[in-house]
Amino acid sequence: MSGHSKWATTKHRKAAVDKARAKIFAKLIRQLEVAARDGGGDLSSNATLRTMFDKARAASVPMDTIERAIKRGTGDLEGVRYEPVTYEGYASGGVAVIVEALTDNRNRTGADVRNVFSRGGGSVAEPGAVSWQFTRKGQIELPRDLDEERIMEVALEAGAEDLADEGERWVLTTAAADLAAVRDALGAAGMAPASAELAMVPSTTVPVAQEGEARKVLRLLEALDDLDDVQNVWSNFDIPDEVLAAAAAD
């Protein structure tokens, strides 16, 4: 199992248990606004907006809140203009980290990110120092009780690249441009995805076998993810399941 997939699992579990719903909503609303600003407010022609819309609905964001966010993005309503910014760095043990944010104040966000890296025993790197180790891909999670052969039949026909058994769920990987087509094909076949999003998938991973080291890495990633402006945190750690469970239990 890839490090980034394990981090996603840990992150999603933490979000369900620990995070305030308002913070989750705020991040999704920003993503909706930016997607609508960049590609228009039509879900049928803006694949990124459609993905953000589906994520927001899955998180129970109210429909009127979603509609207002889209209108702010298209300029039909006034609102703050957010811009994307990416930071690269390293966690303890040389683990590569990519932080994606949406901000209306680059100075504030940059200072917050650098502070978290410093306090967490990591360091911020120059642009490009880390990103070459990752490729943007589409990732689709499906319930584990679905039939593997049926998933493969539908997904491969629609353009999926790979299907992985991640224990509690199936995870499909697609080219970034094929995410919407594969997601829609699965839905049309009666296999609605649990989630479908763009992810930064590492080409190589960094082993983290010690529980103490794993705890440092997870705490840094969680602290970054907790920043209001941060939307996604990607990493290339590879922590054994038993070490991950022990480190994440704190």
C-alpha positions in Angstrom: 0.0 0.0 0.0 1.4 3.4 -1.0 2.4 5.9 1.6 0.0 8.5 0.2 -2.9 6.1 0.3 -2.2 5.3 3.9 -2.1 9.0 4.7 -5.4 9.5 3.0 -6.9 6.7 5.1 -5.6 8.2 8.3 -6.6 11.7 7.2 -10.2 10.6 6.3 -10.6 8.8 9.6 -9.3 11.8 11.5 -11.7 14.1 9.6 -14.7 11.9 10.5 -13.8 11.7 14.2 -11.9 14.8 15.2 -12.5 17.8 12.8 -15.2 20.3 13.2 -17.7 20.1 10.4 -17.3 23.9 9.8 -13.6 23.5 8.9 -14.3 20.7 6.4 -17.1 22.8 4.9 -14.8 25.9 4.6 -12.2 23.9 2.6 -14.8 22.4 0.3 -16.4 25.8 -0.3 -13.1 27.3 -1.3 -12.5 24.5 -3.7 -15.9 25.0 -5.3 -15.3 28.7 -5.7 -11.9 28.3 -7.4 -13.2 25.5 -9.6 -16.1 27.7 -10.7 -13.9 30.7 -11.3 -11.4 28.7 -13.4 -13.8 26.6 -15.5 -17.3 28.1 -15.2 -20.3 27.2 -13.1 -21.7 24.4 -15.4 -21.3 21.0 -13.8 -21.7 19.2 -17.1 -18.8 21.0 -18.8 -16.5 21.6 -15.8 -15.2 18.3 -14.6 -13.2 19.8 -11.7 -16.3 21.6 -10.4 -18.3 18.4 -10.7 -15.8 16.5 -8.6 -15.8 19.3 -6.0 -19.6 19.3 -6.0 -19.7 15.5 -5.5 -17.2 15.8 -2.6 -19.3 18.6 -1.0 -22.5 16.7 -1.3 -20.9 13.6 0.2 -19.7 15.7 3.2 -23.3 17.0 3.6 -22.6 20.6 2.7 -26.1 22.2 2.2 -27.1 22.7 -1.4 -27.7 26.5 -0.9 -24.2 26.8 0.5 -22.8 25.0 -2.6 -24.8 27.2 -4.9 -23.6 30.4 -3.3 -20.0 29.2 -3.5 -20.3 28.5 -7.2 -21.9 31.9 -7.8 -19.1 33.6 -5.9 -16.6 31.8 -8.1 -18.4 32.8 -11.3 -18.7 36.4 -10.1 -22.5 36.4 -9.7 -21.9 37.1 -6.0 -19.2 39.1 -4.3 -16.6 37.2 -2.4 -12.9 36.9 -1.5 -10.7 35.9 -4.4 -8.6 32.8 -3.5 -5.6 31.7 -5.4 -3.8 28.3 -5.4 -0.3 28.0 -4.0 1.8 24.9 -3.4 4.6 24.3 -0.9 7.1 21.6 -0.9 9.2 20.2 2.0 10.4 17.3 4.0 9.2 15.7 7.2 11.3 13.7 9.6 13.4 11.0 8.0 13.5 12.7 4.6 9.8 12.0 3.8 8.7 14.2 0.9 5.6 16.5 1.5 3.5 18.5 -0.9 1.1 21.1 0.6 -1.7 22.5 -1.6 -3.4 25.7 -0.4 -6.0 28.2 -1.5 -5.3 31.6 0.0 -6.2 35.3 -0.2 -2.9 36.2 1.5 0.2 34.4 0.4 2.4 35.9 3.1 0.2 34.7 5.9 -0.2 31.2 4.4 3.5 30.9 3.7 4.4 31.9 7.2 1.9 29.4 8.7 3.2 26.5 6.6 6.9 27.3 7.4 6.1 27.5 11.1 4.4 24.1 11.1 7.3 22.5 9.2 9.8 24.0 11.7 7.9 23.0 14.8 7.3 19.5 13.4 10.9 18.8 12.8 10.7 19.2 9.0 11.8 21.8 6.5 10.4 23.8 3.6 12.2 23.1 0.3 12.6 25.0 -2.9 9.9 24.7 -5.6 10.5 21.5 -7.6 12.7 19.8 -5.0 9.9 17.4 -4.1 7.2 17.6 -6.8 9.2 15.6 -9.3 8.6 12.5 -7.2 4.9 12.7 -7.7 2.4 12.5 -10.5 -1.1 13.9 -10.5 -3.6 11.0 -11.0 -7.3 10.4 -10.5 -8.2 8.1 -7.6 -11.6 6.5 -7.1 -12.5 4.6 -3.9 -15.2 1.9 -4.1 -16.8 -0.2 -1.4 -15.0 -3.5 -0.8 -18.1 -5.6 -1.3 -18.3 -4.8 -5.0 -17.1 -7.5 -7.5 -13.5 -7.0 -8.7 -14.1 -8.4 -12.2 -17.1 -6.1 -12.7 -15.2 -3.1 -11.5 -12.3 -4.0 -13.9 -14.7 -4.5 -16.8 -16.4 -1.1 -16.5 -13.4 0.9 -15.3 -10.8 -0.3 -17.9 -13.3 0.3 -20.7 -13.7 3.9 -19.5 -9.9 4.4 -19.2 -8.8 3.4 -15.8 -5.1 2.4 -15.4 -5.1 0.2 -12.3 -7.2 -1.4 -9.5 -5.7 -2.0 -6.1 -7.1 -3.9 -3.1 -6.5 -1.6 -0.1 -8.1 -3.9 2.4 -11.2 -1.9 3.4 -11.9 -0.6 -0.1 -11.0 -0.8 -3.8 -8.9 2.0 -5.2 -8.9 2.8 -8.9 -6.2 4.9 -10.5 -6.7 6.9 -13.6 -5.0 9.6 -15.7 -6.0 13.0 -14.3 -8.0 13.7 -17.5 -9.9 10.4 -17.3 -11.2 10.7 -13.7 -14.6 12.1 -14.6 -15.2 9.6 -17.4 -14.3 6.6 -15.2 -16.4 7.9 -12.2 -19.4 8.5 -14.4 -19.1 5.0 -16.1 -19.0 3.4 -12.6 -22.0 5.3 -11.5 -24.0 4.4 -14.7 -23.2 0.8 -14.0 -24.6 1.0 -10.5 -21.3 1.1 -8.7 -21.3 4.6 -7.2 -17.8 5.6 -5.9 -17.3 6.4 -2.2 -15.0 9.2 -3.4 -13.3 10.4 -6.6 -10.6 13.0 -6.6 -7.3 14.1 -8.0 -4.3 13.0 -6.0 -0.5 13.4 -6.1 0.8 9.8 -6.3 4.4 9.2 -5.4 6.7 7.3 -7.8 8.8 6.1 -4.9 8.2 5.8 -1.1 10.4 6.4 2.0 10.2 3.6 4.6 9.4 4.7 8.1 9.7 1.6 10.3 10.1 3.2 13.8 7.0 4.1 15.8 8.5 7.3 17.1 9.6 8.5 13.7 6.2 7.6 12.3 4.5 9.6 15.0 6.6 12.7 14.1 5.6 12.4 10.4 1.9 11.9 11.1 1.8 14.8 13.5 3.5 17.1 11.0 1.0 16.1 8.3 -1.9 16.5 10.6 -0.8 20.0 11.7 -0.4 21.1 8.1 -3.8 19.7 7.2 -5.3 21.6 10.1 -4.3 25.0 8.7 -7.3 26.9 7.4 -5.8 27.7 4.0 -4.5 24.2 3.3 -6.6 22.0 1.1 -4.5 18.8 0.6 -1.3 17.3 2.0 0.4 14.6 0.0 3.4 12.5 1.2 5.5 9.5 0.1 6.0 7.7 3.5 5.6 4.0 3.7 4.7 3.0 7.2 4.0 -0.7 8.0 0.3 -1.2 9.0 1.1 -2.2 12.6 3.4 0.8 13.1 0.9 3.1 11.5 -1.9 1.9 13.8 0.2 2.4 16.9 1.5 5.8 15.8 -2.0 7.1 14.9 -3.6 5.8 18.1 -2.4 8.8 20.1 
